[in-house]
Amino acid sequence: MLPYAREACDYIVTLGKPLERLYVTHYHPDHLLGAVAFAAPLYGLAEVKAKIEQVADRVASEEHAKLGDIVPMKAKRPSRIVAPGSELIHGVRFEFLHLKHAETEDALMIGLPERGVLITQDLIYNRVHAFIGEQAFDCWIGALKSHRALSYDRILPGHGPPGGPELYDAMAQYLSVARSALAEAREPVDLKRQLISAFPDYGGRALLDHQMRFLFPTAKP
């Protein structure tokens, strides 16, 4: 949403440092549409760039129709490609990781090895209901296991507060419960009820309704 993006822009000004790069991790609207508020060039994986060019304007139009002018009508497109691997930027080592077939098909994660910090984005949700619309449970849980083995001890999730490696286990538990609940659910209300019952203090309940059209495409809204 544009108000939050502008708030971030205002905060950047207080740092007294130039904004040279903006990274988009994946094409989902909550990770992309605010990018139009930033003047810096947009960087993304080649696969993410292609997906944005294919669908992002349609997604922006749909979200604008629902939410109005707090969402742009068109998406900003990446103009620079990020290659997986290590890069030294102004003396700081960055590690760019290509996450495949987890919450979405292609996503970028960014590590700061010397700080022990990994920006996982939507590999991990912390105490927030996750979007499981692509149903890639096995690959997603496998990615959690493999990335837990990396030498990062500070995790910045896509949704929810930062934490440590314990977030990998909590996310794997959520996915395990969600997979079982989806297999048992006869209709959208069943799945929503089961997930709220299993995780009563989790935020993001609106996402439970949003994803139903992907999980139950023939159900009536």
Secondary structure, 3 states (H helix, E strand, C coil): CHHHHHHHHHHHHHHCCCCCCEECCCCCHHHHHHHHHCCCCEEEEHHHHHHHHHHHHHHHHHHHHHHHHHCCCCCCCCCEEECCEEEEECCEEEEEEEEECCCCCEEEEEEECCCCEEEEEEEEECCECCCCCCCCHHHHHHHHHHHHCCCCCEEEEEECCCECCHHHHHHHHHHHHHHHHHHHCCCHHHHHHHHHHHCCCCECHHHHHHCHHHHCCCCCC
